[in-house]
Structure formats: C-alpha cells, structure tokens
Amino acid sequence: MATRTRDSIWRVKPMDLILKKSDDKSEGSLKRTLGPLSITAMGVGAIVGTGIFVLTGVAAAKYAGPGLILSFILAGIASGLAAICYAEFASSVPIAGSAYTYSYATLGEMIAWIIGWDLILEYAVGAAAVSIGWAGYFTDMLKSTFGFTLPHALTASPFSGGILNLPAVVVILVITALLVLGTSESTKFNNIMVAIKLAVIIFFIAVGAFHVNPLTGIHSCHSDQAAFSAEPASSSSPTLVSTRFPPRPRRHAIQEKTCPWASSSA
C-alpha cells in the first residue's frame, strides 16, 4: 500500500496524453478564442508589470538615483534567462498550464501539486500588491482633482490602522467580474490596457531622452534647489515621493549632483 501511494504521488503524466487533451474539442472543453495578437499582448502585459509604475520612483528617489538604470539592465538579463527557460518548456510541452504542466510531465504529480499552489500564491500576492498600488493612485487622484479625501479607515488594512482598503477591494472585484464574463471580453480589455501601458512608457522615454547627459547620466537641475528642501507632502500612493534626492548619494548611486529622481505632487 505504501509503495503504491509513493508511486502514485511521483507519477508523471504521459506526453501523448497531455497533447491529446490539448486537441480535445468535445463538449465541455474550452473554446479557443486567443489569436496571435492577444497572446502577444498577454505576454507583453506580463513582462511589463505594474512594478515599473509602483516602485520605480521610490527606488530612484530614495536609493539608487541614475544607478537604477543598471538595476534595470541586470534585472532584464535575469528575466531574459528565465524567459529562455520558459520558451524551452513551452516548445517541449505546447499546452496551457505553465510550470504546473511542465513539472507534471517531467517531475511527477507531487512536484506539480506544490508548484500549482505556488502559482496560486504568486498570483494572489501579486494581485494584492497591484491593487494596493492602484488604490494609492486613485485616492491621490480624488484628492488632487476633486478635493475629496477618503477616510484612512477605508484606505488602509487593519495592520495599518484602518478597516479595509476599499478601493483595492473594489478594483479586484471589477477585474474578477470581467474575467468571469469570458475570455474574449477580458482579452479585449487586456489589449487596451497593454496599449496604454506601452504608450505611457514610450512617452516617458521620449521625454526623458532630452534630459540625459551622456557624461553624468542626467542634466543638472535648472530649478531652485530650495524647492526640494520643503517638507514632503503626504500621499497614500507608494510612488509619490516628495523628498529631495539625498545630497550625498549612497555608494550604489552613480551621480552625486543630479536632479531629484522623484515624482512629486507638490
């Protein structure tokens, strides 16, 4: 009995069975609605994550300054190596399921079970982090545009002295409802969001390119430095940093006399 149980948890799913299921078009199987454009947009959307909008300002303003460029390069190399591995997996096991299916076909059911739960945890934590970042932007927009401030109890978790982060909960429910509507509807929405995201990044690159100095990394500030010595404005967004760039950058910052790398609402 113990031997059979041990063998069952380490059994692998035969490749021919996996491919057969992918070709199954019987009643109850999922309808294929994703084309090359939609699949590419999904990949780009996953690659260009929300972190670039949520953490970049904080990392540049408070820690690395222009040295953040090197961080992007190193992270891009590491991500590229991971992408090559996934490309190899996808060519060997051309079916949905990501790392779960790959491990099921090679390492066994037990490893696949663990990786499956790891993926669920990854997406849950990622969705929570993204929703909190979005909630910070949303509350700041309400305050700066309409002069309306949500109470702290409705914009923070119990661990931060609030009751719940209502904007974060609402946006998760809206996205969940969109996914429930169907793959076609959610894919169209994803295509639109990816286009907007790429447009924003291209805009920042195009504008920022005129402020780059090849010798120092960035032009010196033309504005009064005293403007950046004021008290930081309060903000619930994790990216709105109103503090000036440290006068003595740490060792991992490249340039000492640079403009403050901060996105400030002040």
N, C-alpha and C positions, 0 to 999 in steps of 0.2 A: 504493500500500500504506500509506504513511504517512498519507495523507488518510483512508483507510478506518479506520485504527486510531484516529486523532484523533477522527473522528466517532463511533466506537463507544464510546469512554470518556466522551463527553459526551452520549450519547443519553439521552432521558428515557423513562420508562415511561408509556405512554398511560393516561389516567384510566379509560377504559372497560375496559381490560384489568385494571387493579387492582380495579375494582368487580366484574368478572366472576369474578375469583379469590376474592373475598370471599364470593360467593354459591355457590361451587362446593361441592357436597355429595357428590361422588363418593367412591369408595373410596380411602382413603389421606389424605383431608382431615381436619383436626382437628374433633372434635366440640365443638359449642358448649355449654358447661356453666355459664358465668358469667351470673348474673342481675343485676338492678339493685342488690340489696343487696351482692353480692360485689364488683361493680365499684366501688361507692361505698366499700366497706371497703378495697379495694386503693388507691384514690386517697387516702383518709384516711391509710392506713398509709405511703404515700409522702410525703405532706405532713408528717405528724408523725413526723419521722425520729428516729433514735437519738441524734443530736447533742444534743437538748434534755436527755437524761439523762446524756450523757457529758461535755459541755463547759460546761454552764451554771454548775455550781458553781464551777469553776475561774475562769471569766470574771468571775463576780460577786465571788468572794472575793479574787482577786489583782489585778483590773484595774479594772472599772467600778463595782462596787457597785450601788446602785439605778439608776445610769445604764444598766444592762443593759436596763431596760425600753424606753428609747429605741432601743437597738440592735434589739430585737425588732420594734418598730414600723417602723423603716426597712427591716429585712430582710423584714418582711411585705409592705411596699409593693412592694419589688423583686420578691419572689416572686410577688405578685399580677399584676404586669405580665407576667412570664414565663408565668403560668398563662393569661392572656388570649390571648397569642400561641399557646399550645398548643391552646386551645379553638378558635381560628380555624382552625388546621391540621386539627384533628380534624373540624370541620364540613365542611371542603373535601375532605379525604381520609379518609372514615369507614372505616378499616381498621386492623388491628394493624400495628405496625412502628415507631411513634413517629417520631422525627426522620429515621430511615433512609428510611421510606416517603415522608415529606413531601419530602425532598430528592431522592429518586429520581424523583418525579413532576414536579418543578419545575426542579431544577438539573442533573440528569444523573447518570449511573452513577458517575463518578469521585468526585463530592462525596458521593454516597450511600455509596460504599465507605469513604471516610475517616470519615464520621460513624458508620457501623456499627462500625468499630474503636474509635472514640472512646467509643461507648456500652459496648462490651465492657470497655474500660479503666476507665470510670467505675464500672461495677457491680463489677468485680474489686477496685478500690481501696476502694470503699465497703464491700464485704463484709469485707475485711481489717480496716478500721478498726473496724467494728461488732463483729467477733469479738474483737478485742483489748480493746475496752471491756467486752464481756461477760465475758471471761476475768478481767479485773481484779475485777469484782464477784463472780465465782464464787470466786476464790481468797480474797478477803476474807471471804466468807460461810463458807467452810470453816474459816478461822482463828478468826473470832469466835464461830461457833455450835458447831463441833465441836472446836476447838483443834488442827486439823490444818493443817499448813503444807506446801504443795508446794515442792519444791526450786526454787531460782532457775533452774537449768538447764532445767527443764520449763515455766517460765512466762515465758521471755524469748527473743527471737530471737538468732541468732548475733551480730548487730550490737550487742546489749545485754549480751553476756557469757554468754548461755545457749546451749542447743542448739536448742530449738524451743518455741513457745508451745503446749503440748499442749492445754489447754482450748479455745483458739481453733481449733485444727485439728479437734478433736472436734466442736464445735458446727457448724462449716461442713460436716463430713461428715454430720451428722444432718440438717441442713436440706436438703442435696443429696439425701439418700435420700428425704426427704419429698416433694421436688419430683419425683423420679423415679417415685414411686408414682402420681402422676396429678394433674390439675388440681383435681378435686373435693376430694381429701384435703387438698392444700396450701391450697386456698381456705378450707376449714372452719377449718384451723389459723390462717390469717391473720385470719379474722373474730374468733376468740377472742382473739388477741394484740392486735388493734386495740381491742377492747372493754376489755381490761385496761389498755392504754396510755392510753386516754381516761379511764378511771376513776382512774388514778393522777394524771393532770394535773388533773382536776376536784377531786380530793381536796386536792392542794397549793394550788390556787387558793382553795378554800373555807376551808381552814385559814389560809392566808396573808392572806386578806382582812381578818381580825380584827386583824392586826398592822400594817396600813397606816395611816400618818398622812398625811392629805391635804396637810399643810403641809411635811412633811420627807421624805415618801416611806416612812418606816418608823419604828416606835416605837423609843425609846431602849432600851438594854439594861437589863434588870432584874437580870441575874445579875452576879456579881463579874467585873470586867474582868480580874482577875488570872488567872482560869481560862483565858483565851485567850492568856496570855503564856507558857504552858508550851511545852516543846519539841514540835514536831509529831510525831505518831505516824507510823510508817512504814506505808505502804499501797501495794499494787500497783494499786489502782483509780485511774483518771485523774480521778475526780470527788471522791474523799475528800480534802478539804483541811482540815488541822488547824491551819493557821497563822491567826492573828488577822487581822482586816481592818487594813490599814495605818493607823497613827494619823494620817498626813497623806495623804489620798487624792489621787490624781493629778488632773490638770485635767479628765479626762473622767468623773470620778465626781461625782455630784450632791451628796450629803450628806456632811458631814465626820464628824459624830458619829452613827454608826449601829451597829446590831448587826452582828457579823461575818456576812457572807454566805458561809457555808461549811457544807458537810455533813461533819461530823466523826464519826469512830467513837470518838473519845476520850471 
